[in-house]
Amino acid sequence: MTATIEDRIKSDITANRVMLYMKGTALFPQCGFSARVVQILSHMNVPFQTANVLEDAELRDGIKQFSSWPTIPQLYVDGEFVGGCDIITEMFQSGELEGLFAEKGVSAAG
Amino acid sequence: MVEISPSRADRLTAILTAGFAPSYLAIVDDSAKHAHHAGARDGGQTHYSVTIVSASFAGQNRVARHRAVNAALAGEFATGLHALALVARTPEESARSPDQPTT
């Protein structure tokens, strides 16, 4: 992973309280797993930013190394890696995700 | 020469059994559902769902559990395993959540 990519990721996850690395965009997800996380975040009405790893091979590799996590999507809240699709789904179903956003004070989109 | 099992599911079973001594392990090959899209390959064996119940997950959060499984399967990811849907629980959690996805 180049320093440039690492800097970009750090800057992204710092500037955006809820940051999702995914395949495709929030409007046009190109992978079912990414789509599911977008759906959950949208349902919870939480503002989030996305980065499309399909547009940037370096980012796609870099984000995997950044969190030692082999798959996409990856969700970050306040700079911290929370999980991939399965973890986010489980946390949503158990109410933990709502608790995390409440605890962090990530407000619902206006 | 190292003998390589022809089926990835067999290898996943062997690796996870050796690494985590699971009390429950279910591996489903979902590759057919993902045919013809990114990450799929001819011959399949790219997409799997794994439910694993192991006492070794006690005291670990979800990310740590997934990392442990992913680390154990690094060789499989390097050879074409593309996506792993994973549910990792301890026996106690599993008993509390009878709704866990199974085969």
Backbone of each chain as ProteinMPNN parsed JSONL, in Angstrom:
{"seq_chain_A": "MTATIEDRIKSDITANRVMLYMKGTALFPQCGFSARVVQILSHMNVPFQTANVLEDAELRDGIKQFSSWPTIPQLYVDGEFVGGCDIITEMFQSGELEGLFAEKGVSAAG", "coords_chain_A": {"N_chain_A": [[0.854, -1.19, 0.0], [0.636, 2.139, -0.921], [1.946, 5.231, 0.473], [0.4, 7.357, -0.228], [-2.173, 6.298, -0.706], [-2.763, 5.304, 1.813], [-2.811, 7.69, 3.241], [-4.946, 8.908, 1.991], [-7.059, 7.232, 2.741], [-7.016, 7.517, 5.526], [-7.613, 10.219, 5.702], [-10.164, 10.255, 4.532], [-11.693, 8.664, 6.346], [-11.535, 10.167, 8.555], [-12.599, 12.628, 7.898], [-15.18, 11.955, 7.254], [-17.741, 10.913, 9.208], [-19.225, 8.589, 9.068], [-18.199, 6.216, 7.005], [-18.184, 4.431, 4.059], [-16.616, 1.902, 2.331], [-17.045, 0.523, -0.733], [-18.413, -1.54, -3.424], [-19.264, -0.07, -6.334], [-21.741, 2.545, -6.233], [-23.7, 4.374, -3.759], [-26.16, 4.788, -4.929], [-26.039, 3.068, -7.1], [-25.174, 0.238, -6.355], [-22.767, -2.338, -6.933], [-22.596, -4.865, -6.072], [-23.97, -7.417, -4.141], [-23.441, -7.575, -1.402], [-22.368, -5.106, -0.728], [-24.579, -3.588, -1.408], [-26.376, -4.359, 0.544], [-25.373, -3.239, 2.905], [-25.528, -0.521, 2.303], [-28.271, -0.323, 2.139], [-29.028, -0.814, 4.783], [-27.836, 1.373, 6.137], [-29.143, 3.468, 4.88], [-31.747, 2.923, 5.588], [-31.564, 3.41, 8.298], [-31.284, 6.027, 8.265], [-28.927, 7.457, 8.455], [-26.387, 9.795, 7.849], [-23.988, 9.164, 5.354], [-20.821, 8.655, 3.718], [-19.526, 7.39, 0.647], [-16.992, 5.346, -0.946], [-15.992, 4.207, -4.061], [-14.56, 1.266, -4.699], [-14.172, -0.063, -7.025], [-13.466, 1.698, -8.906], [-10.863, 2.239, -8.516], [-8.078, 0.558, -8.397], [-5.898, 0.581, -6.725], [-6.879, 1.642, -4.379], [-8.699, -0.342, -3.772], [-7.052, -2.534, -3.136], [-5.568, -1.287, -1.17], [-7.373, -0.621, 0.919], [-7.995, -3.071, 1.914], [-5.602, -3.883, 3.024], [-5.27, -1.88, 4.869], [-7.04, -2.325, 7.023], [-6.49, -4.921, 7.54], [-8.359, -6.668, 6.396], [-10.067, -8.821, 4.343], [-12.135, -8.384, 2.545], [-14.669, -6.512, 0.695], [-17.79, -4.96, 1.287], [-16.54, -2.342, 3.571], [-17.084, -0.821, 6.635], [-16.607, 2.23, 8.307], [-16.672, 4.02, 11.348], [-16.321, 7.075, 12.794], [-13.57, 6.962, 12.216], [-12.931, 4.401, 12.943], [-12.72, 0.97, 12.162], [-15.582, -0.889, 11.709], [-16.837, -3.143, 10.619], [-17.576, -5.711, 8.15], [-19.986, -6.762, 5.694], [-21.436, -8.942, 6.938], [-21.073, -8.529, 9.681], [-22.137, -5.968, 10.038], [-24.761, -6.457, 9.302], [-25.532, -8.314, 11.302], [-25.189, -6.687, 13.55], [-27.043, -4.732, 13.039], [-29.432, -6.163, 13.131], [-29.435, -6.97, 15.783], [-29.667, -4.624, 17.103], [-27.415, -3.382, 17.948], [-26.051, -1.724, 16.212], [-27.578, 0.551, 15.964], [-27.292, 1.377, 18.572], [-24.557, 1.948, 18.603], [-24.387, 4.134, 16.818], [-25.975, 5.924, 18.22], [-24.525, 6.217, 20.558], [-22.233, 7.371, 19.56], [-23.283, 9.652, 18.724], [-24.03, 10.144, 16.133], [-26.003, 11.763, 14.081], [-29.324, 11.453, 12.726], [-29.976, 11.891, 9.255], [-30.988, 15.063, 8.018]], "CA_chain_A": [[0.0, 0.0, 0.0], [1.442, 3.356, -0.987], [1.655, 6.224, 1.504], [-0.678, 8.195, -0.755], [-3.453, 5.631, -0.476], [-2.995, 5.268, 3.25], [-3.191, 9.057, 3.622], [-6.292, 9.172, 1.487], [-8.007, 6.495, 3.581], [-7.06, 8.172, 6.845], [-8.309, 11.489, 5.536], [-11.577, 9.918, 4.276], [-12.404, 8.145, 7.518], [-11.544, 11.232, 9.555], [-13.488, 13.699, 7.429], [-16.551, 11.45, 7.193], [-17.963, 10.141, 10.435], [-19.639, 7.257, 8.635], [-17.558, 6.077, 5.7], [-18.346, 3.066, 3.554], [-15.881, 1.483, 1.135], [-17.984, -0.419, -1.342], [-18.336, -1.734, -4.872], [-20.332, 0.733, -6.905], [-22.107, 3.738, -5.481], [-24.895, 4.187, -2.951], [-27.3, 4.711, -5.853], [-25.892, 1.894, -7.968], [-24.227, -0.755, -5.817], [-22.469, -3.368, -7.932], [-22.354, -6.116, -5.365], [-25.071, -7.618, -3.204], [-23.014, -7.336, -0.027], [-22.301, -3.647, -0.596], [-25.956, -3.093, -1.476], [-27.062, -4.606, 1.808], [-24.926, -2.259, 3.906], [-26.134, 0.75, 1.893], [-29.689, -0.419, 2.481], [-29.142, -0.685, 6.24], [-27.514, 2.754, 6.522], [-30.214, 4.317, 4.369], [-32.904, 2.638, 6.428], [-31.347, 4.04, 9.602], [-31.299, 7.457, 8.017], [-27.652, 8.0, 8.926], [-25.616, 10.343, 6.725], [-22.725, 8.453, 5.14], [-20.088, 8.888, 2.483], [-19.024, 6.126, 0.108], [-15.926, 5.35, -1.94], [-16.158, 3.069, -4.957], [-13.243, 0.645, -4.895], [-14.059, -0.593, -8.393], [-12.893, 2.745, -9.755], [-9.491, 2.505, -8.109], [-7.486, -0.723, -8.0], [-4.98, 0.82, -5.617], [-7.728, 1.796, -3.196], [-9.291, -1.657, -3.494], [-6.031, -3.297, -2.415], [-5.135, -0.523, -0.003], [-8.325, -0.669, 2.023], [-7.902, -4.415, 2.496], [-4.413, -3.907, 3.876], [-5.417, -0.882, 5.932], [-7.696, -2.92, 8.186], [-6.257, -6.363, 7.503], [-9.686, -7.24, 6.18], [-9.88, -9.234, 2.944], [-13.295, -8.225, 1.667], [-15.417, -5.276, 0.56], [-17.638, -3.604, 1.839], [-15.977, -2.073, 4.894], [-17.692, 0.373, 7.232], [-15.838, 2.926, 9.347], [-17.398, 5.055, 12.083], [-15.352, 7.91, 13.52], [-12.208, 6.505, 11.974], [-12.714, 3.035, 13.398], [-13.316, -0.088, 11.365], [-16.656, -1.557, 12.451], [-17.011, -4.486, 10.098], [-18.031, -5.918, 6.782], [-21.419, -6.965, 5.5], [-22.05, -9.849, 7.915], [-21.043, -7.911, 11.001], [-23.092, -4.86, 10.025], [-26.094, -7.061, 9.297], [-25.788, -8.852, 12.65], [-25.3, -5.567, 14.495], [-28.311, -4.061, 12.755], [-30.519, -7.018, 13.612], [-29.429, -7.061, 17.245], [-29.844, -3.289, 17.664], [-26.12, -2.824, 18.357], [-25.621, -0.672, 15.285], [-28.306, 1.734, 16.403], [-26.639, 1.774, 19.814], [-23.263, 2.544, 18.262], [-24.622, 5.468, 16.248], [-26.5, 6.768, 19.295], [-23.416, 6.478, 21.471], [-21.309, 8.289, 18.876], [-23.985, 10.893, 18.419], [-24.192, 10.335, 14.693], [-27.427, 12.111, 13.985], [-30.061, 11.102, 11.522], [-29.916, 12.904, 8.203], [-32.116, 15.999, 8.122]], "C_chain_A": [[0.888, 1.237, 0.0], [1.027, 4.318, 0.123], [0.486, 7.092, 1.064], [-2.043, 7.593, -0.453], [-3.77, 5.603, 1.008], [-3.445, 6.642, 3.742], [-4.618, 9.354, 3.196], [-7.339, 8.483, 2.366], [-8.147, 7.172, 4.937], [-7.845, 9.473, 6.768], [-9.808, 11.264, 5.332], [-12.312, 9.543, 5.562], [-12.393, 9.149, 8.663], [-12.572, 12.297, 9.177], [-14.956, 13.262, 7.428], [-16.805, 10.521, 8.369], [-18.43, 8.729, 10.121], [-19.178, 7.101, 7.192], [-17.642, 4.619, 5.254], [-17.518, 2.864, 2.278], [-16.679, 0.348, 0.515], [-17.689, -0.603, -2.827], [-19.535, -1.05, -5.493], [-20.592, 1.949, -6.033], [-23.373, 3.456, -4.672], [-26.133, 4.043, -3.837], [-27.263, 3.455, -6.704], [-24.831, 0.943, -7.42], [-24.001, -1.854, -6.866], [-22.127, -4.691, -7.286], [-23.432, -6.236, -4.309], [-24.699, -7.293, -1.764], [-22.918, -5.834, 0.244], [-23.708, -3.068, -0.557], [-26.649, -3.249, -0.131], [-26.657, -3.578, 2.865], [-25.5, -0.873, 3.584], [-27.599, 0.793, 2.335], [-29.893, -0.205, 3.998], [-28.908, 0.768, 6.666], [-28.62, 3.703, 6.065], [-31.459, 4.162, 5.236], [-32.779, 3.346, 7.78], [-31.264, 5.556, 9.491], [-30.05, 8.151, 8.573], [-26.899, 8.576, 7.724], [-24.303, 9.579, 6.566], [-22.136, 8.798, 3.785], [-19.612, 7.533, 1.964], [-17.836, 6.366, -0.81], [-16.076, 4.069, -2.743], [-14.802, 2.44, -5.267], [-13.068, 0.087, -6.311], [-13.434, 0.439, -9.336], [-11.406, 2.93, -9.494], [-8.857, 1.227, -7.557], [-6.571, -0.552, -6.795], [-5.742, 0.96, -4.301], [-8.297, 0.439, -2.777], [-8.315, -2.544, -2.736], [-5.687, -2.614, -1.094], [-6.07, -0.659, 1.178], [-8.3, -2.039, 2.693], [-6.706, -4.509, 3.437], [-4.594, -3.006, 5.085], [-6.013, -1.492, 7.192], [-7.436, -4.407, 8.304], [-7.588, -7.092, 7.378], [-9.785, -7.559, 4.696], [-11.027, -8.89, 2.004], [-13.869, -6.804, 1.709], [-16.894, -5.692, 0.661], [-16.94, -3.563, 3.2], [-16.568, -0.767, 5.41], [-16.82, 0.919, 8.356], [-16.727, 3.968, 10.003], [-16.385, 5.779, 12.959], [-13.936, 7.343, 13.416], [-11.938, 5.069, 12.367], [-13.416, 2.036, 12.495], [-14.352, -0.836, 12.193], [-16.874, -2.973, 11.942], [-17.387, -4.504, 8.637], [-19.521, -6.216, 6.782], [-22.068, -7.824, 6.589], [-22.156, -9.199, 9.288], [-22.071, -6.786, 11.071], [-24.522, -5.406, 10.059], [-26.466, -7.587, 10.679], [-26.011, -7.733, 13.654], [-26.609, -4.812, 14.293], [-29.461, -4.862, 13.363], [-30.59, -7.06, 15.134], [-29.661, -5.7, 17.905], [-28.537, -2.624, 18.074], [-25.683, -1.657, 17.474], [-26.299, 0.647, 15.654], [-27.663, 2.288, 17.677], [-25.316, 2.472, 19.552], [-23.448, 3.967, 17.734], [-25.13, 6.424, 17.327], [-25.378, 7.193, 20.231], [-22.449, 7.494, 20.874], [-21.971, 9.634, 18.59], [-24.032, 11.2, 16.935], [-25.683, 10.544, 14.435], [-28.034, 11.65, 12.683], [-29.989, 12.25, 10.525], [-31.167, 13.772, 8.273], [-33.073, 15.893, 6.971]], "O_chain_A": [[1.788, 1.361, 0.83], [-0.084, 4.242, 0.648], [-0.325, 7.515, 1.889], [-2.954, 8.288, -0.003], [-4.906, 5.847, 1.415], [-4.355, 6.744, 4.564], [-5.393, 9.966, 3.931], [-8.37, 9.069, 2.694], [-9.255, 7.375, 5.431], [-8.639, 9.787, 7.655], [-10.629, 11.991, 5.891], [-13.406, 10.037, 5.834], [-13.145, 9.007, 9.628], [-13.312, 12.798, 10.024], [-15.859, 14.084, 7.581], [-16.165, 9.478, 8.506], [-18.075, 7.781, 10.822], [-19.687, 7.757, 6.282], [-17.23, 3.705, 5.968], [-17.703, 3.566, 1.284], [-16.952, -0.662, 1.163], [-16.84, 0.077, -3.404], [-20.681, -1.404, -5.214], [-19.765, 2.328, -5.203], [-24.033, 2.436, -4.869], [-27.04, 3.27, -3.529], [-28.296, 2.852, -6.996], [-23.726, 0.856, -7.957], [-24.921, -2.243, -7.586], [-21.451, -5.533, -7.878], [-23.769, -5.252, -3.651], [-25.525, -6.8, -0.996], [-23.33, -5.352, 1.3], [-23.995, -2.167, 0.231], [-27.415, -2.38, 0.287], [-27.497, -3.103, 3.63], [-25.909, -0.143, 4.487], [-28.089, 1.806, 2.833], [-30.813, 0.494, 4.421], [-29.676, 1.326, 7.45], [-28.986, 4.632, 6.785], [-32.13, 5.138, 5.57], [-33.77, 3.822, 8.334], [-31.185, 6.267, 10.493], [-30.111, 9.269, 9.084], [-26.785, 7.914, 6.692], [-23.585, 9.373, 7.545], [-22.839, 9.174, 2.847], [-19.328, 6.631, 2.751], [-17.685, 7.446, -1.381], [-16.262, 2.987, -2.185], [-13.997, 3.009, -6.004], [-11.949, -0.198, -6.739], [-12.943, 0.102, -10.414], [-10.754, 3.709, -10.189], [-9.071, 0.863, -6.4], [-6.481, -1.438, -5.945], [-5.312, 0.469, -3.258], [-8.367, 0.116, -1.591], [-8.706, -3.233, -1.794], [-5.537, -3.258, -0.055], [-5.62, -0.797, 2.316], [-8.552, -2.156, 3.893], [-6.778, -5.126, 4.5], [-4.135, -3.32, 6.184], [-5.552, -1.215, 8.299], [-8.094, -5.088, 9.089], [-7.897, -8.004, 8.146], [-9.607, -6.668, 3.865], [-10.911, -9.081, 0.794], [-13.595, -6.02, 2.618], [-17.223, -6.753, 0.129], [-16.774, -4.578, 3.876], [-16.556, 0.255, 4.723], [-16.36, 0.184, 9.23], [-17.442, 4.707, 9.326], [-15.684, 5.163, 13.762], [-13.209, 7.26, 14.406], [-10.836, 4.565, 12.152], [-14.569, 2.234, 12.111], [-14.035, -1.359, 13.262], [-17.073, -3.898, 12.73], [-17.5, -3.469, 7.981], [-20.222, -5.95, 7.758], [-23.13, -7.473, 7.106], [-23.179, -9.299, 9.967], [-22.797, -6.668, 12.059], [-25.381, -4.875, 10.763], [-27.568, -7.342, 11.172], [-26.901, -7.81, 14.5], [-27.208, -4.316, 15.247], [-30.343, -4.311, 14.021], [-31.673, -7.173, 15.708], [-29.833, -5.622, 19.121], [-28.524, -1.466, 18.492], [-25.027, -0.724, 17.938], [-25.676, 1.708, 15.654], [-27.51, 3.499, 17.839], [-24.991, 3.468, 20.198], [-22.749, 4.889, 18.154], [-24.758, 7.597, 17.346], [-25.284, 8.35, 20.641], [-21.917, 8.356, 21.573], [-21.307, 10.616, 18.26], [-24.069, 12.361, 16.527], [-26.496, 9.628, 14.556], [-27.347, 11.48, 11.675], [-29.947, 13.421, 10.902], [-32.262, 13.283, 8.551], [-34.067, 16.619, 6.926]]}, "seq_chain_B": "MVEISPSRADRLTAILTAGFAPSYLAIVDDSAKHAHHAGARDGGQTHYSVTIVSASFAGQNRVARHRAVNAALAGEFATGLHALALVARTPEESARSPDQPTT", "coords_chain_B": {"N_chain_B": [[5.467, -33.479, -3.248], [2.748, -31.511, -2.301], [-0.346, -32.744, -1.368], [-3.324, -31.664, -2.725], [-6.559, -31.035, -1.812], [-9.379, -31.488, -3.904], [-11.742, -30.098, -3.503], [-12.885, -27.011, -2.387], [-14.585, -26.655, -0.26], [-14.079, -28.914, 1.279], [-11.486, -28.354, 2.05], [-11.889, -25.992, 3.517], [-13.425, -26.99, 5.605], [-11.56, -28.713, 6.814], [-9.5, -26.922, 7.565], [-10.827, -25.102, 9.262], [-11.828, -26.782, 11.222], [-9.495, -27.802, 12.331], [-8.357, -25.446, 13.265], [-10.184, -24.191, 14.989], [-11.656, -25.949, 16.468], [-14.553, -26.422, 16.289], [-17.872, -26.557, 17.723], [-19.99, -26.612, 16.181], [-20.354, -26.558, 12.699], [-21.075, -25.237, 9.631], [-20.949, -25.261, 6.19], [-21.654, -23.672, 3.259], [-21.784, -23.735, -0.2], [-22.124, -21.016, -2.084], [-21.583, -20.288, -4.62], [-22.861, -20.62, -7.104], [-24.949, -18.836, -7.013], [-23.689, -16.512, -7.507], [-22.653, -16.567, -9.993], [-21.247, -15.389, -13.046], [-20.72, -12.798, -12.208], [-18.579, -10.198, -10.845], [-15.672, -11.592, -9.455], [-16.581, -14.151, -9.509], [-15.71, -17.347, -10.823], [-14.971, -19.614, -13.481], [-16.024, -22.849, -12.777], [-16.646, -22.312, -10.22], [-16.675, -22.368, -6.619], [-16.065, -20.049, -5.217], [-17.641, -18.411, -3.614], [-18.831, -18.57, -0.362], [-20.883, -19.54, 2.439], [-20.424, -19.538, 5.839], [-21.122, -20.922, 8.935], [-20.012, -20.909, 12.122], [-19.486, -22.311, 15.264], [-17.742, -21.87, 18.129], [-15.873, -22.352, 21.081], [-13.57, -20.954, 21.221], [-13.992, -18.38, 20.443], [-14.799, -16.886, 22.547], [-14.758, -13.921, 24.431], [-13.789, -12.441, 22.344], [-14.411, -9.767, 20.091], [-16.649, -9.164, 17.285], [-15.186, -8.365, 15.009], [-12.631, -9.289, 15.642], [-13.082, -12.035, 15.701], [-13.828, -12.568, 13.047], [-11.486, -11.794, 11.815], [-9.733, -13.72, 12.79], [-10.739, -16.028, 11.595], [-10.52, -15.313, 8.908], [-7.739, -15.035, 8.744], [-6.915, -17.637, 9.151], [-7.826, -18.675, 6.824], [-6.333, -17.532, 4.84], [-4.768, -18.615, 2.798], [-6.692, -19.718, 1.167], [-8.137, -17.494, 0.328], [-6.157, -16.433, -1.214], [-6.13, -18.104, -3.327], [-8.391, -17.859, -4.891], [-10.759, -17.921, -3.424], [-13.415, -15.824, -2.902], [-15.499, -14.534, -1.542], [-16.767, -14.635, 1.73], [-19.374, -15.369, 3.641], [-19.943, -14.913, 6.922], [-20.83, -16.254, 10.042], [-19.971, -16.148, 13.29], [-19.936, -17.617, 16.346], [-20.017, -18.09, 19.939], [-20.557, -21.104, 21.854], [-22.357, -20.458, 23.939], [-23.592, -18.068, 23.043], [-24.774, -19.024, 20.782], [-26.691, -20.733, 21.787], [-28.385, -18.886, 22.856], [-29.354, -17.654, 20.63], [-31.346, -18.943, 18.68], [-32.081, -18.425, 16.143], [-30.121, -18.433, 14.294], [-28.653, -18.347, 11.042], [-28.82, -21.239, 9.109], [-28.09, -24.171, 7.171]], "CA_chain_B": [[4.401, -32.571, -3.645], [1.652, -31.469, -1.335], [-1.616, -33.172, -1.941], [-4.347, -30.628, -2.569], [-7.922, -31.536, -1.952], [-10.013, -30.837, -5.045], [-12.895, -29.289, -3.143], [-12.569, -25.974, -1.423], [-15.391, -26.886, 0.942], [-13.347, -29.891, 2.092], [-10.336, -27.681, 2.669], [-12.407, -25.073, 4.535], [-13.806, -27.823, 6.748], [-10.347, -29.204, 7.471], [-8.772, -25.8, 8.178], [-11.593, -24.529, 10.372], [-11.91, -27.79, 12.272], [-8.189, -27.857, 12.987], [-8.009, -24.173, 13.888], [-11.139, -23.641, 15.952], [-12.363, -27.023, 17.173], [-15.941, -25.951, 16.421], [-18.911, -27.479, 18.168], [-20.917, -26.652, 15.055], [-19.743, -25.945, 11.513], [-21.847, -25.444, 8.409], [-20.336, -24.577, 5.052], [-22.526, -23.74, 2.087], [-21.198, -23.151, -1.41], [-23.094, -20.119, -2.721], [-20.963, -19.782, -5.851], [-23.787, -20.605, -8.237], [-25.764, -17.623, -6.928], [-22.891, -15.354, -7.899], [-22.049, -16.824, -11.298], [-21.283, -14.31, -14.038], [-20.407, -11.431, -11.786], [-17.193, -10.008, -10.413], [-15.184, -12.496, -8.425], [-16.942, -15.518, -9.858], [-14.784, -17.954, -11.774], [-15.447, -20.881, -14.008], [-15.764, -23.912, -11.805], [-17.212, -21.908, -8.934], [-15.844, -22.444, -5.413], [-15.608, -18.692, -4.923], [-18.499, -17.764, -2.613], [-19.277, -19.527, 0.647], [-21.439, -19.107, 3.716], [-19.921, -20.38, 6.919], [-21.569, -20.693, 10.306], [-19.096, -21.662, 12.978], [-19.675, -22.109, 16.693], [-16.526, -22.344, 18.772], [-15.572, -21.74, 22.385], [-12.382, -20.112, 21.092], [-14.384, -16.992, 20.149], [-15.167, -16.207, 23.802], [-13.925, -12.766, 24.747], [-13.393, -11.712, 21.132], [-15.522, -9.1, 19.415], [-16.926, -9.738, 15.966], [-14.081, -8.122, 14.078], [-11.532, -10.194, 15.997], [-13.458, -13.397, 15.283], [-13.738, -12.655, 11.587], [-10.059, -11.717, 11.469], [-9.118, -15.012, 13.085], [-11.157, -16.97, 10.547], [-9.907, -14.87, 7.651], [-6.309, -15.329, 8.787], [-6.766, -19.08, 8.962], [-8.174, -19.005, 5.434], [-5.58, -16.645, 3.936], [-4.348, -19.381, 1.632], [-7.868, -19.912, 0.307], [-8.403, -16.202, -0.317], [-5.099, -16.217, -2.208], [-6.299, -19.021, -4.455], [-9.663, -17.728, -5.589], [-11.916, -17.693, -2.55], [-13.691, -14.404, -3.14], [-16.395, -13.976, -0.533], [-17.117, -15.561, 2.79], [-20.384, -14.85, 4.556], [-19.514, -15.603, 8.134], [-21.43, -16.067, 11.358], [-19.058, -16.782, 14.248], [-20.511, -17.473, 17.681], [-19.612, -19.029, 20.978], [-21.674, -22.021, 22.158], [-23.337, -19.763, 24.786], [-24.358, -17.154, 22.193], [-25.547, -19.83, 19.861], [-27.843, -21.239, 22.531], [-29.3, -17.765, 23.065], [-29.868, -17.174, 19.342], [-31.71, -20.106, 17.868], [-32.464, -17.996, 14.795], [-28.952, -18.295, 13.438], [-28.831, -18.944, 9.726], [-28.215, -22.556, 8.913], [-28.281, -24.648, 5.817]], "C_chain_B": [[3.243, -32.664, -2.644], [0.362, -31.881, -2.023], [-2.673, -32.111, -1.685], [-5.715, -31.236, -2.798], [-8.621, -30.783, -3.072], [-11.14, -29.896, -4.651], [-12.532, -28.255, -2.094], [-13.362, -26.179, -0.126], [-14.695, -27.88, 1.869], [-12.182, -29.222, 2.807], [-10.802, -26.727, 3.766], [-12.766, -25.851, 5.796], [-12.573, -28.254, 7.526], [-9.643, -28.076, 8.222], [-9.51, -25.281, 9.408], [-11.72, -25.507, 11.541], [-10.597, -27.842, 13.06], [-7.927, -26.582, 13.791], [-8.918, -23.757, 15.031], [-11.897, -24.695, 16.752], [-13.846, -26.689, 17.361], [-16.879, -27.016, 16.96], [-20.0, -27.576, 17.106], [-20.245, -25.964, 13.88], [-20.603, -26.278, 10.299], [-21.215, -24.617, 7.305], [-21.225, -24.778, 3.84], [-21.83, -23.056, 0.921], [-22.271, -22.338, -2.133], [-22.636, -19.686, -4.113], [-21.951, -19.656, -7.008], [-24.639, -19.335, -8.241], [-25.024, -16.399, -7.443], [-22.224, -15.558, -9.257], [-22.187, -15.588, -12.177], [-21.139, -12.921, -13.449], [-19.014, -11.408, -11.19], [-16.823, -10.987, -9.309], [-15.534, -13.936, -8.697], [-15.932, -16.054, -10.872], [-15.426, -19.219, -12.325], [-15.091, -21.968, -12.99], [-16.223, -23.544, -10.414], [-16.212, -21.934, -7.806], [-15.26, -21.094, -5.027], [-16.366, -18.05, -3.769], [-19.053, -18.808, -1.64], [-19.954, -18.829, 1.811], [-20.966, -20.082, 4.78], [-20.568, -19.958, 8.233], [-20.705, -21.563, 11.197], [-19.345, -21.285, 14.431], [-18.458, -22.708, 17.39], [-16.292, -21.611, 20.084], [-14.379, -20.792, 22.271], [-12.73, -18.651, 20.792], [-14.727, -16.211, 21.422], [-14.207, -15.055, 24.071], [-13.444, -11.984, 23.545], [-14.606, -10.988, 20.563], [-15.646, -9.639, 17.991], [-15.758, -9.574, 15.003], [-12.93, -9.089, 14.359], [-11.831, -11.625, 15.543], [-13.309, -13.56, 13.777], [-12.284, -12.617, 11.14], [-9.388, -13.069, 11.685], [-9.468, -16.033, 11.999], [-10.504, -16.597, 9.219], [-8.417, -15.213, 7.598], [-6.075, -16.817, 8.542], [-6.979, -19.463, 7.501], [-7.407, -18.175, 4.414], [-5.174, -17.37, 2.655], [-5.487, -19.595, 0.646], [-8.236, -18.606, -0.403], [-7.379, -15.955, -1.435], [-5.31, -17.084, -3.441], [-7.722, -19.012, -4.999], [-10.904, -17.651, -4.734], [-12.185, -16.196, -2.568], [-14.542, -13.797, -2.032], [-16.797, -15.04, 0.463], [-18.144, -14.869, 3.678], [-20.222, -15.62, 5.847], [-20.361, -15.237, 9.344], [-20.558, -16.846, 12.327], [-19.573, -16.542, 15.654], [-19.857, -18.423, 18.668], [-20.801, -19.957, 21.238], [-22.757, -21.329, 22.992], [-24.213, -18.839, 23.932], [-25.277, -17.935, 21.262], [-26.813, -20.362, 20.531], [-28.876, -20.144, 22.749], [-29.963, -17.312, 21.77], [-30.217, -18.332, 18.426], [-32.023, -19.741, 16.421], [-31.275, -17.91, 13.86], [-29.182, -18.966, 12.084], [-28.133, -20.299, 9.653], [-28.44, -22.959, 7.464], [-29.771, -24.744, 5.541]], "O_chain_B": [[2.837, -33.745, -2.218], [0.038, -31.417, -3.116], [-2.888, -31.709, -0.542], [-5.988, -31.859, -3.825], [-8.475, -29.566, -3.182], [-11.46, -28.978, -5.406], [-11.953, -28.573, -1.056], [-12.863, -25.906, 0.966], [-14.712, -27.718, 3.089], [-11.918, -29.471, 3.983], [-10.184, -26.656, 4.828], [-12.455, -25.429, 6.91], [-12.545, -28.17, 8.753], [-9.238, -28.246, 9.372], [-8.908, -25.049, 10.457], [-11.718, -25.103, 12.704], [-10.595, -27.917, 14.289], [-7.341, -26.636, 14.872], [-8.486, -23.051, 15.943], [-12.697, -24.354, 17.624], [-14.334, -26.677, 18.491], [-16.713, -28.208, 16.699], [-20.823, -28.491, 17.122], [-19.634, -24.907, 14.041], [-20.829, -27.446, 9.982], [-20.975, -23.42, 7.467], [-21.512, -25.907, 3.442], [-21.347, -21.931, 1.047], [-23.202, -22.893, -2.716], [-23.247, -18.804, -4.716], [-21.887, -18.709, -7.792], [-25.007, -18.818, -9.296], [-25.634, -15.382, -7.775], [-21.327, -14.801, -9.627], [-23.151, -14.832, -12.05], [-21.415, -11.941, -14.14], [-18.357, -12.439, -11.046], [-17.573, -11.18, -8.353], [-14.879, -14.847, -8.191], [-15.376, -15.302, -11.672], [-16.31, -19.809, -11.704], [-13.996, -21.985, -12.429], [-16.194, -24.383, -9.514], [-15.048, -21.575, -7.986], [-14.12, -20.999, -4.574], [-15.808, -17.24, -3.03], [-19.662, -19.797, -2.049], [-19.645, -17.681, 2.132], [-21.095, -21.298, 4.634], [-20.559, -18.781, 8.593], [-20.665, -22.785, 11.053], [-19.407, -20.107, 14.784], [-18.178, -23.9, 17.259], [-16.49, -20.4, 20.177], [-14.194, -19.922, 23.123], [-11.865, -17.779, 20.877], [-14.924, -14.997, 21.366], [-12.991, -15.205, 23.95], [-12.763, -10.97, 23.698], [-15.709, -11.536, 20.555], [-14.845, -10.466, 17.555], [-15.386, -10.501, 14.282], [-12.33, -9.638, 13.436], [-10.946, -12.333, 15.063], [-12.747, -14.542, 13.292], [-11.893, -13.317, 10.206], [-8.579, -13.51, 10.868], [-8.616, -16.797, 11.545], [-9.999, -17.459, 8.499], [-7.897, -15.623, 6.561], [-5.157, -17.204, 7.82], [-6.404, -20.431, 7.002], [-7.791, -18.122, 3.246], [-5.231, -16.802, 1.564], [-5.271, -19.648, -0.564], [-8.599, -18.608, -1.579], [-7.693, -15.35, -2.46], [-4.724, -16.819, -4.491], [-8.207, -20.024, -5.505], [-11.987, -17.351, -5.236], [-11.295, -15.394, -2.284], [-14.315, -12.655, -1.632], [-17.12, -16.174, 0.108], [-17.829, -13.906, 4.377], [-20.35, -16.845, 5.867], [-20.581, -14.061, 9.633], [-20.419, -18.063, 12.204], [-19.641, -15.4, 16.108], [-19.235, -19.417, 18.292], [-21.932, -19.628, 20.879], [-23.944, -21.577, 22.785], [-25.435, -18.829, 24.081], [-26.412, -17.536, 21.002], [-27.873, -20.43, 19.909], [-30.076, -20.41, 22.819], [-31.009, -16.664, 21.799], [-29.467, -18.658, 17.506], [-32.208, -20.616, 15.575], [-31.39, -17.378, 12.756], [-29.821, -20.014, 11.996], [-26.993, -20.455, 10.091], [-28.921, -22.173, 6.648], [-30.172, -25.13, 4.443]]}, "name": "protein", "num_of_chains": 2, "seq": "MTATIEDRIKSDITANRVMLYMKGTALFPQCGFSARVVQILSHMNVPFQTANVLEDAELRDGIKQFSSWPTIPQLYVDGEFVGGCDIITEMFQSGELEGLFAEKGVSAAGMVEISPSRADRLTAILTAGFAPSYLAIVDDSAKHAHHAGARDGGQTHYSVTIVSASFAGQNRVARHRAVNAALAGEFATGLHALALVARTPEESARSPDQPTT"}
